[in-house]
Amino acid sequence: MTPFSEPFTLRTTLTSPFGRKVRIAADLLGLAERLRIEPASTMDAHDTLRTQNPLGRIPCLLAADGEAIHDSWVIVELLQDIAGADRPIPKSGAARYRALTRATLADGITEAALLMIYDSRFRPGAPPSEQWLAHLRGKIERALAAFDAEPPDRERLDIAGIGLVCALGYLDWRKPVDWRGPYPALAEWLDTITANEPSIGRCPIVVSDQELSANGRAASSGR
């Protein structure tokens, strides 16, 4: 039984890696059909997203009565509670905290990649800050090296694996760093888990014409 009124509306874009995390988890839990996706723009000052989540970040889940739940971790945990499942977040013990720690690391890759993209998006025409980009690139590369040395389970997705799938998918799309060559074990992991978990393929990054800006970049792909 859900603690919130249904139906649910998921405010996100189909390019958001954090929104994709929720979409994959919902599909994995058999709840995808109970979520209605409503596009949201983090850049539009008039989008109601900014009243639903004062931070103006996606994803944001709306219950039928308008109550908002955010962000992606909280939404995934709610969906798991509704499904009465023991995945993708372990219920208790050391396994739970290890999974959440690794999920934080995966999310850190995505957050750093988004900031690299934002460096040029929010400072059009300005020279890139090489020091700032190197700082962010270092975060991504250290996290990738850690996962390359110890990839998540190849057979069963947990919250860390979902976050990593979304992070790597975003890197493949945006290409802020070259990762497949330097981290072959991680590339092999992504290919294997994608083949083993149909939910990943059913929830791809989808770039629509409306989401493309004039210079060919998605207008609202992140938080």
C-alpha positions as CSV (number, residue, x, y, z in Angstrom):
1,M,0.0,0.0,0.0
2,T,1.4,3.4,-1.0
3,P,1.7,6.1,1.8
4,F,0.9,8.7,-0.8
5,S,-2.1,9.2,-3.1
6,E,-1.9,7.9,-6.6
7,P,-1.6,8.4,-9.6
8,F,2.0,9.7,-9.5
9,T,3.5,12.3,-11.8
10,L,7.2,12.2,-12.4
11,R,8.6,15.7,-13.3
12,T,11.8,15.0,-15.3
13,T,13.2,14.9,-18.8
14,L,14.2,11.9,-20.7
15,T,17.8,13.2,-20.8
16,S,18.3,13.6,-17.1
17,P,20.6,11.0,-15.6
18,F,18.9,11.4,-12.2
19,G,15.5,11.1,-13.8
20,R,16.7,8.0,-15.6
21,K,17.7,6.5,-12.3
22,V,14.1,6.7,-11.1
23,R,12.8,5.4,-14.4
24,I,15.1,2.3,-14.3
25,A,14.2,1.6,-10.7
26,A,10.4,1.9,-11.4
27,D,10.7,-0.5,-14.3
28,L,12.8,-2.9,-12.2
29,L,10.1,-2.8,-9.5
30,G,7.2,-3.3,-12.0
31,L,5.9,0.2,-11.2
32,A,6.7,2.0,-14.5
33,E,3.0,2.1,-15.6
34,R,2.0,3.9,-12.3
35,L,4.2,6.9,-13.1
36,R,3.1,9.5,-15.6
37,I,6.1,11.4,-16.9
38,E,5.6,15.2,-17.2
39,P,8.4,17.2,-18.8
40,A,10.1,19.8,-16.6
41,S,12.6,22.5,-17.4
42,T,15.1,23.4,-14.7
43,M,15.9,26.6,-16.8
44,D,12.4,28.0,-17.1
45,A,11.7,30.4,-14.3
46,H,7.9,30.0,-15.0
47,D,7.9,26.2,-14.7
48,T,5.9,25.0,-11.7
49,L,8.9,22.7,-10.9
50,R,10.3,25.6,-8.8
51,T,7.3,25.6,-6.5
52,Q,7.1,21.8,-6.4
53,N,10.8,21.6,-5.5
54,P,12.2,25.0,-4.4
55,L,15.7,23.9,-5.6
56,G,14.3,23.6,-9.1
57,R,15.9,20.2,-9.5
58,I,14.7,17.0,-11.2
59,P,13.4,14.4,-10.8
60,C,10.4,15.4,-8.6
61,L,7.6,13.0,-7.9
62,L,4.1,14.4,-7.4
63,A,1.4,12.5,-5.6
64,A,-2.3,12.9,-6.7
65,D,-2.9,15.6,-4.1
66,G,0.2,17.6,-5.2
67,E,2.5,16.6,-2.5
68,A,6.1,16.6,-3.8
69,I,8.8,14.0,-3.1
70,H,12.4,14.6,-4.2
71,D,15.2,13.9,-5.1
72,S,16.1,10.6,-6.9
73,W,17.2,8.6,-3.9
74,V,14.1,9.4,-1.9
75,I,11.9,8.6,-4.8
76,V,13.6,5.3,-5.4
77,E,13.2,4.3,-1.8
78,L,9.6,5.2,-1.9
79,L,9.0,3.1,-5.0
80,Q,10.8,0.2,-3.3
81,D,8.6,0.6,-0.3
82,I,5.4,0.6,-2.5
83,A,6.6,-2.6,-4.3
84,G,7.5,-4.3,-1.0
85,A,10.8,-5.3,-2.5
86,D,14.3,-5.9,-1.1
87,R,16.0,-4.1,-4.0
88,P,17.5,-2.0,-5.3
89,I,18.4,-0.7,-1.9
90,P,19.3,-3.3,0.7
91,K,17.0,-3.1,3.7
92,S,19.5,-3.1,6.5
93,G,22.9,-4.0,7.8
94,A,26.4,-3.4,6.3
95,A,25.1,-4.2,2.8
96,R,22.8,-1.2,2.9
97,Y,25.4,1.2,3.9
98,R,28.0,-0.2,1.4
99,A,25.4,0.1,-1.4
100,L,24.5,3.7,-0.4
101,T,28.2,4.7,-0.2
102,R,28.8,3.4,-3.7
103,A,25.7,5.0,-5.0
104,T,26.9,8.3,-3.7
105,L,30.2,7.7,-5.6
106,A,28.2,7.0,-8.8
107,D,26.1,10.1,-8.3
108,G,29.3,12.1,-7.8
109,I,30.4,11.1,-11.3
110,T,27.2,12.5,-12.8
111,E,27.2,15.6,-10.7
112,A,30.8,16.4,-11.7
113,A,30.0,15.7,-15.4
114,L,27.0,18.0,-15.3
115,L,29.1,20.8,-13.8
116,M,31.6,20.4,-16.6
117,I,28.8,20.9,-19.1
118,Y,27.4,23.8,-17.2
119,D,30.8,25.6,-17.3
120,S,30.2,26.5,-20.9
121,R,26.4,26.6,-20.8
122,F,26.2,29.3,-18.2
123,R,29.2,31.3,-19.5
124,P,28.7,31.4,-23.2
125,G,31.6,32.9,-25.1
126,A,33.8,33.0,-22.0
127,P,37.0,30.9,-22.0
128,P,36.7,27.7,-20.1
129,S,38.1,27.6,-16.5
130,E,40.8,25.0,-17.0
131,Q,41.5,24.8,-13.3
132,W,37.8,24.2,-12.5
133,L,37.4,21.6,-15.3
134,A,40.6,19.8,-14.1
135,H,39.2,19.7,-10.6
136,L,35.9,18.1,-11.8
137,R,37.7,15.8,-14.2
138,G,39.8,14.5,-11.3
139,K,36.7,13.6,-9.3
140,I,35.3,11.7,-12.3
141,E,38.5,9.8,-13.0
142,R,39.1,8.8,-9.4
143,A,35.6,7.5,-9.1
144,L,35.8,5.6,-12.4
145,A,39.1,4.1,-11.3
146,A,37.5,2.9,-8.0
147,F,34.6,1.3,-9.9
148,D,36.9,-0.1,-12.6
149,A,38.9,-1.9,-9.8
150,E,35.7,-3.2,-8.2
151,P,32.6,-3.0,-10.5
152,P,29.1,-3.7,-9.1
153,D,27.4,-7.0,-9.5
154,R,27.0,-7.9,-13.2
155,E,23.9,-10.0,-12.7
156,R,21.7,-8.0,-10.3
157,L,21.2,-4.2,-10.2
158,D,21.4,-2.4,-6.9
159,I,21.1,1.3,-6.2
160,A,24.9,1.8,-6.9
161,G,24.6,-0.1,-10.2
162,I,21.6,1.9,-11.3
163,G,23.5,5.1,-10.5
164,L,26.6,4.0,-12.3
165,V,24.6,2.9,-15.4
166,C,23.1,6.4,-15.5
167,A,26.5,8.1,-14.9
168,L,28.2,6.1,-17.7
169,G,25.3,6.7,-20.0
170,Y,25.6,10.4,-19.5
171,L,29.4,10.3,-20.1
172,D,28.8,8.3,-23.3
173,W,26.3,11.0,-24.5
174,R,28.0,14.2,-23.3
175,K,31.6,13.0,-23.5
176,P,33.1,15.4,-20.9
177,V,35.8,12.7,-20.5
178,D,37.1,9.7,-22.4
179,W,36.3,6.8,-20.2
180,R,35.9,3.5,-22.1
181,G,39.5,3.1,-23.2
182,P,41.1,3.9,-19.8
183,Y,38.6,1.8,-17.8
184,P,38.0,-1.4,-19.8
185,A,36.6,-3.4,-16.9
186,L,34.0,-0.8,-16.4
187,A,33.1,-0.7,-20.0
188,E,32.7,-4.5,-20.0
189,W,30.6,-4.2,-16.9
190,L,28.2,-1.7,-18.5
191,D,27.8,-3.8,-21.6
192,T,27.1,-7.0,-19.5
193,I,24.7,-5.5,-17.1
194,T,22.8,-3.8,-19.9
195,A,22.4,-7.2,-21.6
196,N,21.4,-8.8,-18.3
197,E,18.9,-6.2,-17.1
198,P,16.1,-5.3,-19.7
199,S,15.0,-2.4,-17.5
200,I,18.1,-0.5,-18.6
201,G,17.3,-0.8,-22.3
202,R,13.7,0.1,-21.7
203,C,14.7,3.4,-20.0
204,P,17.3,5.0,-22.4
205,I,18.4,8.6,-22.7
206,V,16.0,10.1,-25.2
207,V,16.8,13.5,-26.7
208,S,13.7,15.2,-28.3
209,D,13.6,18.1,-30.7
210,Q,12.0,20.2,-28.0
211,E,14.9,19.5,-25.6
212,L,17.5,20.5,-28.1
213,S,18.7,24.1,-27.9
214,A,19.8,26.1,-30.9
215,N,23.4,25.0,-30.6
216,G,22.4,21.3,-30.4
217,R,22.7,20.8,-26.7
218,A,19.9,19.5,-24.5
219,A,18.4,22.4,-22.6
220,S,17.5,20.6,-19.4
221,S,19.4,17.4,-18.9
222,G,20.4,17.6,-15.3
223,R,19.3,18.7,-11.9
